[in-house]
Structures are given as structure tokens and as C-alpha cells.
Amino acid sequence: AFSLEPQYAFLTSDVYLEGFTSSSYARLDADTYQGLVTTVDNDALPVVLPHGEYDFLSAQDSLGGQFSLHADMFNVLRNVGTNTKRISAIPGYSVPFTLPNGIVGTARLEVVTAAYDANHLYEQPNYSYLNNSETARAQPYGAVFVRMPLIRQAGHWGSQLIEPEVQVVVSPNVGVSQNDRIPNEDSLDLEFSDANLFSLNRYPGIDRLEGGSRVDYAMHAAWYLPSGATLDGLLGQSVRFHKDDDYLPDSGLNDNVSDIVGRFIIAPTPYFNLTYRTRLSHDDLGARMIDATANAGTHLLSGSVGYFYENTNPYVLYDTPGFGGVPLTPPPGYFVPRHEITASVSTNVGNWSFGAGTARNLQTGMFDQANFNLGWQNNCFGINLLYYQYFTSYFTQGNGGTTALVQFTFKTLGTIGLNAL
């Protein structure tokens, strides 16, 4: 299968084999990447061969608890950069419980284990002072999550929900002492938001882990109208019992008290919804992240408008020596905000589809890219023409360029694509 990534910067080729049972899932695949813009160096892009994963979830036991297991292994190869082999297993157990006064909760235990064999650690994306490393670690987590749903029936006004939520997490401190020995392939981009407020480890992967004990809490409220309209909101925060030096400045997790995260969703009809997510400084309530999206329309014609702001730009760290190991003072580009608006429209008429979109960087005052696609498909086969015009190159560097793609989809086999630059 061939797929174009959302950033329109590279093409992914993927060959995989997967299997399912009622309680487990397994997949084995291989991935290669091809740069589509001049600022992406193909020699620095990885080949992942192989990548295997396995997930298992048991039936409920006599207590209602369930055992889970996630296992993963991969081999990442680069002509320029770190080569990494990793094998990991994350066993866990969770059990639900009920307390008086309508309080419901879940108790969880989890152990993150991983073993690494890496070389060229001193190159991107790790920039360690080491060349080779063979190491392993295990990080246990214990957590208790409770919520108290308070529901009020309001007749023709529908129902209203107020729900306090609290979680206590206990885990050993991690620190940064092993960061130079552990390659970072899956945890380069940390985004603290309502989506991972109650996660045991708030990094996107396990190459970097969050340790220490903390209390997470939030207030969730919702209003469900008989017409199907919904209002839903959440505000939350985290309090740690020690500071974690592993986080970068302005990540929202450096201090004992985290930034405030929130979301608000309004869906007055099935044809329109607005989602607003934010992260506010715990010092002065200034906005450190805003992510707002409005979607409207039907299958026949739909459109969306998005606005994104974040006060830092972590992508500049990928080419900055020192950030694979102990964090150093970030370069000035890290503190240049990301600030953009996006817009798109799509339509479907019979077997035909058409879409177009654009993104404008408000920080630079320039359009980053514009794109359109035209497609036709039936039950067995599809063809898509895709065109992308870049007004700047990847990460706003360079003079931009053009990418044209033709995708053929055989629905029982996968997707084949050809591109012209």
C-alpha cells in the first residue's frame, strides 16, 4: 500500500500481514519512505524491516478484571542516522469497581518493558555522545481512576451531566540518566492535552517514559438535548509530587502543577460540529495551545475550517544536536510559535469525488500549500488524481515545489501510486 502523509512531505510504502481473533490481533509489516520535497533527505529517512506487534485482551475474570498484553518489535535502518532494534512487552491488568454515592472507578497495573540494541546514536534523531548501546528497562505503573457522574433529567430540555474525575498514579521516578543510551524513535513529539491527561505515560511512545507519582483531575460536563444536539466540555490539570527535568520548556509538564487542558464540543445538528481544544498556562492562563475545527455538510458536499496555535515548535529539535540525550537549552526556533489556518471542501456525486484544501501560515504571512484531488471508484476499483502545490518547502524552508500523484486502488489488494515531482 502507498499513502501520502498529512504533511504532504513523504510517501509511505507498506507491505503487511495481519490476523485477528475474538481476543487478539497480530500484524507484521515493512515500511519504506520517499521524500516528496527538496528539504527531505531520502538518506535520512528510515526503512522499517520488520515491524511486528501483538495485542491480547482476556475475558473478564470473577472480579470483572481483564488482563492485557501489548508486544512490539521493530528494526529501523537508516543510511544517515541511528539504527535501532527494539523489542518490548507491556502486560497490564485492570478491574472496575463501584463505591457508595454512585462513584465508579477502575484500578490499573501496568509494566512497560523494553530492550534496545542501537548504533550511530550520535547521529539524528538522537545526537547522543555514544555510538553504540545495548540496554533494557522496566517501568511499573499503578493507578486508580474514579468518577462521580451526576445526571439530571430536564424533560424536554434533555439531560445534563456533571462528572468530577480524579486519578492517582504511582510510579518510580525516571529522570534523564538513561536518555543517552536509549534511542528515541517514537516519543519525539509530546503534546499535552485533554486527550492524554489520564494516560499513564503521556509521551506518544515508550522510548521516553513519564515517571513519579501524581494526581490528575478534571471536571467533565455535558448537555444532551432530545433533538440530538450535544454540548460537551472538560477542564483538567495534573499535580506532580516532583518536577521532571526530562520535559522541554513550555511543554506544560515541567512544574509540579501542570498547565490546564480543556476541550469544548458543540454539535447542534448532524450536519455541523465545532471542536475547540486548548492548553492554558497555569501561571497566567495565557493560551499555549489552541486547536479549533469546524465541520459542516453532508456526504454530497462538506467543508471544514481549522485554526491551530502553539507557542513552541518542537520540529526544529529534530536537527538540533543534544536533544536525544539530556535536554539542552532549545534553539531560538523552538520558541517561534506555530500559527496557521486550514480550509478544505469535498463533494461526492455517484462514483465521483472531488476535494480541495489549503493552509496558510499566519506566523510567516504566507500560504504553505494548496491541494486538490479528483477520484472515481466502484465496489472493486478506484483511481485518484492528487495535486499539491507548495509555496514553502517542508517546515517553511526553501522555495516550495509541486507534487502530482496518481493512485490506483484495488479494494481487495491495496493501493498502488505513481508520483511526478
N, C-alpha and C positions, 0 to 999 in steps of 0.2 A: 504494500500500500504506500502511496505517496500522499503527503499532506503538507499544506502551507501553514506555517505558524502564524499566530495572530500579529506578530510584529512584522510580518512580510519580509523577514531578513534571511530566512533559510528554508530549504526544502528538506523534509524528513522522509527517508525511505525505511520502511519497516516490514520485516517478514516475521510472522509469529505463528505459534501453535498453542491453542488453549483448550481447556477442558473444564467441565462443570459436573458437580453432583449436587444433591439437595443441601449439603452442608459444607462444601469446599469448592475452591476454584484454583486452577493452576494455569500458568502461562509461561512459555519460553519464546523469546524473541531476540532479534538482532536489529540494530538501528545504525543508519549512516545519515550524515547531514551534508548538505550542499549550500554554500553561501550564495545569496541572490543579489547582494550589494557589494560594492567595492571595499567597504570597510570591514567586511567579514573575511578573515583569513581562513581558507579551507584547511590549511595545515594545522591550524589550532582547533578545528572542530573535531569532536571525538567520534570514534567508532565504538559502539557498544556491542560486544560479541563475546559471550552471550549475556542475556539478562533473563533470569528466571525468578518467578515469585509464586508463592503458595499461600492461600488463606483457608482457614478452617474455623467453623463455629459449631460448637456441640449443641445437642439438645439440652433443654433445661433439666437440672437435677432436682432433687427433692426440695431444695430451698428456693428454687426458681433461678438459680445461678447458671451461668454459661461460661465454658472455657473457650478461649480463642487463641489462635496462633497465626502470626504473620511471619513468613520466612522469605528471604530475598537474597539473591546473589547476582553480582554483575562483574564484568571485566571491561574497563574503559581504557581505550588505546588512543593516543594522540601522537602525531608526528612532532608537534611542538607543544609541550605541556606535560602535566602529570599523568602517569599511567597508574590506574588503581584497580585492585581486586578487592572485593568486599563480600563477605558472607554474614548474614545477620538473621536473628530469630527474636521475635517479640511474643513470648507467651503472656497470657493475661486471663484474669478471672473477674467477673462482675456479678453482683447479686442485688436485686431490687429489694426494697423494704418499705414498710409503711409505719408511721408513727401516729400518735394521737393528734387530734385537731386538723386532720386532713393533710398532714405533712407526708410527702412521698420522697423517696431518695434511692440512690444507688451507691454501693460500695465497690471500689475497683482496686485490683492489684495488677501490676504490670512490670515486666523486667525487659529492658532494651539491651540486647547483647549483640556485639558486632566484632568481627576480626578483619584486619586490614593487611594488605601487602601492597606497598606503593613505591614507585621510584620517580625521579625527576620532580621531587616535591618542591624544589627551589624555583620551578617554572610555574606559569599560570595554570590553573587559577588559584594556587596555594601560596607560592612565594615564601616557602619556609626556608630556614637556613640549612635544612637537611637535604640529602639526596635520596636516601632510601629509608624505609620504615616498615617494620613488622610489629604490629601491636594489636591489642584487643582490650575491650572494656565491657562492663555490665553496669547498668544504671537501673535500680529498682524505684518504682513509684507506688505510693498508696494514696487513695483519695476517697473522700466521702462527699457526695453531692446531694443536697436536699433542696426542695422547693415546696412552696405552700400556695397552691392555686386557689384563689378566691374568686368565685364566679357568681355574677349577679344577673339574673334573668330580668329583662326590661320590657317584656311584652312585644309590642310592635316596633320597639327600638332595638330588638335583638338581645344579645348577651354581651356582658363586659367581663374582662378578666384582669385581675391584678395578681402578679405572681412574683414574690421575692424568691431569689435563687442564691444559694451560698455553697461554696465548695472549699474544702480543706485538703491541701496536697502536701504530702510529706515525702521528701527525697533527699539523699545526701547532696552536699554542695559539689558542684562540678569544677568551677574555676577554669583557668586558661592554660594550665601547665601542660596538658596533652595536645594542645591545638597544633603545635608544630609537627607532631608525629602522626596526626590523624588527618588524612586528606579530606577536603570539603567538596563533595560532588553534588549534594542535594540540599544544602542549607545556606546558600549564598544570599538569598533574598528573604529577609524576615519582615513580615508585615503584621504588626499587632493590630487587631480589630475585634469586633464582636464575634467574628467567625471562629477565632481561636482563643477567646477569653477563658473558656473552661477546658482547653486542651491540656493534657499532662505535660507535653513538650510543645512549646509554641513555635519552634522552628519548623519549617516546612518538611524537613527530613530528619535523619538521625545522626548525620555526621557532626552536627553540633547539638548539644543537649542542654536543656534548662534544668538546673538542679535547685536544691534548697526547699525550704518549707514556705508555704504562702497560703493566703486566704483570698479566694476570688468571690466577688459578689455582684449581683445585678438586680435591677427591677425591670420586670417584663410586664407590659400592659397591652391589651388588645380589645378591640370593639368589633363584634361580628353582627352585621345588620341582616335582617331577613332577606333583603334583596340580593344578597351575596357580596355586598361591599364589605371591605375589611380595612381596618386601621390597626397597625401593629408597631410597637416600639419597644426599645430596650436601651438602658443605660447601665454600664458596668465598669468595674475597676478591680485592681488586684493590689494586695498589700503583701510584701515580702518581708521575711524576718532578717534578711541580709541583702546588701547590694551585690549585684552580679556585674563584674568587670568585663564579662565577655560580650556585652551588648555595645553597639556603636552609639555615639551621641545622638540624641533626639529620637531614639528608637521607641521611646515611651516606656521602657522597662528597666532603665538604668538605676532609678532610685528605689527606695523601699516602697514608696507609693507610686503606682503606675499612672500613666495617662488615663483619661476617661474615654471609653469607647462607646459608641452608640449606633443605632440604626433606626430608621423610620420607614415603613412601607405603607403606602396608600393605594388601594385597588378599588375604586368606586364602581367599575364595571369590568366585565371580562375583556373589554377592548382597550383598557388603559391601566397602567400601573406606574407608580413612581417609587423608586428606592433611593434612600439617602443614607449613606454611612459616613461616620466621622470619627476622628480621634482628636481630643482636646487636651491641651497641656494641663497637667494637674497644678501648675503654679499660677497661671493667669487665665486659664480657659481659652487661650488662643488656639485657633484651628491648626493642627499639624497635618491632618489628612481629611480630604473631602472627596467622596466618590458618589456622584449622583447620576442616576439613569432614569429616563422616561421612555416608556414603550407604549405605542398606540397602534391599533389597526387590527386586521383580520388576516386570514390566510391569503385572501385576494390581494390586499395592499396593507403594508405595515411599515412603520418607521420608528427610529429611536434617536434620541439625543443624549449625549453624556458629557459630564464635566468632571475633571479629576484634578486634584491639587495635593501635593505632598511637599513638605518643607525640606526634604533631603532627596538626593538622587544616588541610590546605592549602586547603580550600574557602573559608575566611574571607578568603583573599587575593584572591578574585575581585572583591570590593567594596572593596579597600584601595588607594588611590592610591599609586603609586610602584613597584608590583611588575611592571609591564610593562617597565620600564627597569632601571636599576641597582638591585639589591636593597637595600631599607632594612631597618631593624630591624622584624621582624614584630610585629604587634599581639598583645596578650595571648591572644586567642582562638586564635592559631596553636599555642600551647603547651598547649592543653586537649586531652587525648587523645581519640581516637575509641575507643569501647569498647562492643561490642554482641554480642548473641547472636541467631541466627535459627533458625527451625524451619519445616519445611514437610512436607506429606504430599500424595500424589496417588494416584489409582486409575483404572483403565481397565477397563470392562466392556462388551464388544461395541463399539458405536459411541459409547458414553457415556464421559465423563471428568469427574473432579472433583478439585479441588485446593484447598488452604488453606495459609496461612502467616502468620507474624508476625515482628516484630523488636522487641527490647527494648534500649533504650539503657542500659547499665549505668553510664554516666557521670552521667546525669541521674536514673536510677532510674525511668524511665518507658517504657512501650511507645510506639514510634514509629508503628507501623501494624499492621493486620491485613488480610488479604485472602482472598477465596475466588473460585473460578471453576467454572462448570458448562458443559460443552460436549457437542455431538453432531456427528458428521461421518461422511460416507461417502467414496467414491472421488472424488466431484465437488464436494461442497459441505460446508461446516461452519458452525456457529453457536456462539458462545461468549458467556456472560454473565459479566462480571467486576465485582467489587465491592471497593472499597478504603476502609477507614476509617482516617483519620489522627488520631492522638492528639496529635501535634505537627505543625506545618507544616514545610515543607521546611527542612532544616538545623536542626531543633529550634526554629524560631521560630514564634510565633503560637499559635493555638488549635486547629489541625488542621482537618479537614473530611472530606468524603465524595466519592468519585468512583464512578460506575457507568458501565460500558461494555457495549455490545453490538457484537460483531464478527461480520461475515459473510465467510466465506472461499470464494471461487470458485477452485478449485485451479489452473485454467489461466489465471486472470486476475490474482489477487492478493487483497487483503483490504480490506474497507470497514468502517469503525467509526463508531458514534454514541456520544456520551457525554452524561451528565447530571451536573451538579455539585450 
